Amino acid sequence: MTTKILFGLGLSAGLLSSAAYAQDNITTGFDPVIENRVTAPVIGWSAGVSATTQFNTSDDFDHIENEVEGFVELTYGGLHGGVSVNSLYQNATDDAEYEAELGYGADFGRGLSWDLSYAYTWLDDSDADSEEITATLGFPIGRDVTGAFAVIIDPDTGDSDQEVAFEAPLPERWTAVGLLGNSDRDDNVYAEAGVVYDFGDGVSLEALYEDTNDSDGVLGFTVSYEIGG
């Protein structure tokens, strides 16, 4: 989910890699965003919507994609579950991709956290679907920087992606994010680097560069709005 989930657990739990049908296994938008996890048995919720536009950095910044995503997530202590809907740009068969996710995570030690989640993804018209199991370890890097390591497994094939990510606060409401991954499923290496600006009241703007070793780089801009209670 864009601007949502993952980092584990003193952060929020989820997926470093989302859309199963995303080209070259690069996600749209950087997933790991720090959110303090409430471990007490209290029901929590969040919902949001985001809009993303992407450009090919190796082809005169040719526009390649527009995307709109919405999500709803519920939490109860370390248990979390949610659904998201993601538009598909100029797809000949399908207009939307759906994902349902369920997982559990907890804090342990000093600043450490873990999460285990299951996600099922399907398309609105075709019969294509996929499953993912994600195990995540969140950890501090120094005083302010947060890191996470995740393994995303396809239970049908046993192949996996391995990802390490970080998030570091910058002055004036800015945050730096980065991710490096290796995909056994797609046989490539991929990376993300970007910045996020928090306008307050749940509104944020993200600029993210994404690349793989076997395709052109992509620069994306995402505007997001999130509420929760």
C-alpha positions as CSV (number, residue, x, y, z in Angstrom):
1,M,0.0,0.0,0.0
2,T,1.4,3.4,-0.9
3,T,2.6,5.5,2.0
4,K,1.4,2.7,4.3
5,I,2.6,-0.4,5.9
6,L,5.6,-2.1,6.8
7,F,8.6,-1.5,8.7
8,G,7.7,-3.6,11.4
9,L,6.1,-3.2,14.2
10,G,7.4,-0.5,16.4
11,L,6.7,0.7,13.0
12,S,3.8,-0.6,11.2
13,A,3.7,-4.1,9.7
14,G,3.2,-5.0,6.1
15,L,4.8,-5.5,2.8
16,L,8.0,-4.0,1.4
17,S,6.9,-5.3,-1.9
18,S,3.3,-4.9,-3.0
19,A,1.6,-5.2,-6.4
20,A,2.3,-8.7,-7.6
21,Y,1.8,-7.6,-11.2
22,A,4.0,-4.4,-11.0
23,Q,6.5,-4.3,-13.8
24,D,9.9,-5.6,-12.9
25,N,8.7,-6.1,-9.3
26,I,9.2,-2.4,-8.5
27,T,6.4,-1.1,-6.4
28,T,4.7,2.2,-7.0
29,G,5.6,4.4,-4.1
30,F,7.8,3.5,-1.2
31,D,6.0,1.3,1.3
32,P,8.0,1.5,4.5
33,V,6.7,4.5,6.4
34,I,7.2,4.6,10.2
35,E,4.0,4.4,12.2
36,N,4.1,3.6,15.9
37,R,2.4,0.2,16.5
38,V,-0.2,0.1,19.2
39,T,0.3,-3.2,21.0
40,A,-2.5,-2.8,23.6
41,P,-5.7,-4.7,22.7
42,V,-7.4,-1.7,21.2
43,I,-9.1,-1.6,17.8
44,G,-7.5,0.8,15.4
45,W,-8.2,1.8,11.8
46,S,-6.7,3.8,9.0
47,A,-7.8,4.6,5.4
48,G,-6.2,6.5,2.6
49,V,-6.0,7.3,-1.1
50,S,-3.1,8.2,-3.3
51,A,-2.4,9.3,-6.9
52,T,0.8,8.6,-8.7
53,T,2.3,9.6,-12.0
54,Q,5.5,8.1,-13.4
55,F,8.1,9.0,-16.0
56,N,10.8,7.0,-17.8
57,T,14.2,8.7,-17.0
58,S,16.0,7.0,-19.9
59,D,13.6,8.2,-22.6
60,D,13.3,12.0,-22.4
61,F,11.1,11.6,-19.3
62,D,8.3,10.1,-21.3
63,H,5.2,9.7,-19.3
64,I,4.5,6.0,-18.7
65,E,1.8,5.6,-16.0
66,N,-0.9,7.1,-13.9
67,E,-2.2,5.2,-10.8
68,V,-4.8,5.7,-8.1
69,E,-4.8,3.5,-5.0
70,G,-7.2,3.3,-2.0
71,F,-6.8,1.2,1.2
72,V,-8.5,0.4,4.5
73,E,-6.7,-1.3,7.4
74,L,-7.8,-2.5,10.8
75,T,-5.5,-3.3,13.7
76,Y,-6.0,-5.0,17.1
77,G,-2.9,-5.1,19.1
78,G,-0.3,-6.8,16.9
79,L,-2.9,-8.2,14.5
80,H,-3.5,-6.2,11.3
81,G,-5.5,-6.7,8.2
82,G,-6.6,-4.7,5.2
83,V,-7.7,-4.4,1.7
84,S,-6.5,-2.1,-1.2
85,V,-7.6,-1.3,-4.7
86,N,-5.1,-0.2,-7.3
87,S,-6.0,1.1,-10.8
88,L,-4.2,-0.4,-13.8
89,Y,-3.0,2.0,-16.5
90,Q,-3.9,1.2,-20.1
91,N,-4.4,-2.5,-19.4
92,A,-6.1,-4.3,-22.2
93,T,-7.9,-6.8,-19.9
94,D,-8.2,-5.4,-16.4
95,D,-9.0,-2.1,-14.8
96,A,-8.1,-2.7,-11.2
97,E,-5.9,-4.9,-8.9
98,Y,-7.2,-5.9,-5.5
99,E,-5.1,-7.1,-2.5
100,A,-6.2,-8.5,0.9
101,E,-3.6,-8.8,3.6
102,L,-3.5,-10.3,7.1
103,G,-0.6,-10.4,9.6
104,Y,0.7,-10.2,13.1
105,G,3.7,-8.3,14.5
106,A,5.2,-7.3,17.8
107,D,8.1,-5.4,19.4
108,F,11.0,-7.1,21.1
109,G,14.3,-5.9,22.5
110,R,15.4,-2.4,22.1
111,G,13.8,-0.9,19.0
112,L,13.5,-4.3,17.4
113,S,10.3,-5.7,15.9
114,W,9.0,-8.5,13.7
115,D,6.1,-9.2,11.5
116,L,4.7,-12.1,9.5
117,S,1.9,-11.4,6.9
118,Y,0.0,-13.1,4.1
119,A,-1.3,-11.3,1.0
120,Y,-3.6,-12.4,-1.8
121,T,-3.8,-10.4,-5.0
122,W,-6.3,-10.7,-7.8
123,L,-7.4,-8.7,-10.9
124,D,-11.0,-7.5,-11.6
125,D,-11.7,-9.3,-14.9
126,S,-9.1,-11.9,-15.7
127,D,-8.4,-15.0,-13.6
128,A,-4.8,-14.0,-12.7
129,D,-4.0,-14.1,-9.0
130,S,-1.0,-14.5,-6.7
131,E,0.0,-15.1,-3.0
132,E,2.8,-13.7,-0.9
133,I,4.1,-14.5,2.6
134,T,6.3,-11.8,4.0
135,A,8.6,-12.0,7.1
136,T,10.0,-8.7,8.3
137,L,12.5,-7.6,10.9
138,G,12.6,-3.9,11.9
139,F,15.6,-2.4,13.6
140,P,17.1,0.9,14.6
141,I,20.1,2.4,12.8
142,G,21.7,4.9,15.1
143,R,19.4,7.3,17.0
144,D,16.9,8.4,14.4
145,V,17.2,6.1,11.3
146,T,15.0,3.1,11.1
147,G,15.8,0.0,9.0
148,A,13.9,-3.2,8.0
149,F,14.8,-6.5,6.3
150,A,12.1,-8.5,4.6
151,V,11.8,-11.8,2.8
152,I,8.8,-12.1,0.4
153,I,8.0,-15.7,-0.6
154,D,5.8,-17.0,-3.3
155,P,4.2,-20.1,-1.7
156,D,3.4,-21.6,-5.2
157,T,7.0,-21.7,-6.4
158,G,9.1,-21.2,-3.3
159,D,11.0,-18.3,-4.9
160,S,11.5,-15.1,-2.9
161,D,12.6,-11.5,-2.9
162,Q,14.9,-10.2,-0.2
163,E,14.8,-6.5,0.6
164,V,16.5,-4.1,3.0
165,A,15.1,-0.6,3.5
166,F,15.7,2.5,5.6
167,E,13.9,5.7,6.6
168,A,15.7,8.8,7.9
169,P,14.2,12.1,9.1
170,L,15.4,15.3,7.4
171,P,14.8,18.9,8.4
172,E,11.5,20.8,7.8
173,R,9.1,17.8,7.6
174,W,11.2,15.9,5.0
175,T,12.1,12.2,5.2
176,A,14.6,10.3,3.1
177,V,13.7,6.7,2.1
178,G,15.7,4.0,0.4
179,L,15.4,0.3,-0.6
180,L,17.6,-2.4,-2.1
181,G,16.3,-5.8,-3.2
182,N,17.2,-9.0,-4.9
183,S,14.5,-11.0,-6.7
184,D,14.8,-14.7,-7.3
185,R,11.3,-14.5,-8.8
186,D,12.2,-12.1,-11.5
187,D,16.0,-12.7,-11.6
188,N,17.0,-9.1,-11.1
189,V,18.3,-6.6,-8.6
190,Y,16.2,-3.4,-7.9
191,A,16.4,-0.3,-5.8
192,E,14.4,2.7,-4.7
193,A,15.5,6.2,-3.4
194,G,13.3,9.2,-2.6
195,V,12.1,11.9,-0.3
196,V,8.7,12.4,1.4
197,Y,7.3,15.8,2.6
198,D,4.6,15.8,5.3
199,F,2.2,18.6,4.9
200,G,0.3,17.6,8.1
201,D,-3.3,16.5,8.6
202,G,-2.5,13.2,6.7
203,V,-1.4,14.8,3.5
204,S,2.1,14.0,2.0
205,L,4.0,14.3,-1.2
206,E,6.6,11.8,-2.4
207,A,9.3,11.8,-5.1
208,L,10.7,8.4,-5.7
209,Y,13.3,7.0,-8.2
210,E,13.0,3.3,-8.9
211,D,15.4,1.1,-11.0
212,T,16.4,-2.4,-11.8
213,N,19.5,-3.9,-13.4
214,D,17.5,-5.0,-16.5
215,S,15.2,-2.1,-17.3
216,D,15.0,1.7,-17.4
217,G,14.8,3.9,-14.4
218,V,11.4,5.4,-13.3
219,L,10.7,8.7,-11.5
220,G,7.4,8.9,-9.7
221,F,5.5,11.6,-7.8
222,T,2.7,10.6,-5.4
223,V,0.2,12.7,-3.4
224,S,-1.4,10.8,-0.5
225,Y,-4.1,11.5,2.1
226,E,-4.6,9.3,5.1
227,I,-6.9,9.3,8.1
228,G,-7.1,7.0,11.1
229,G,-8.5,6.5,14.5
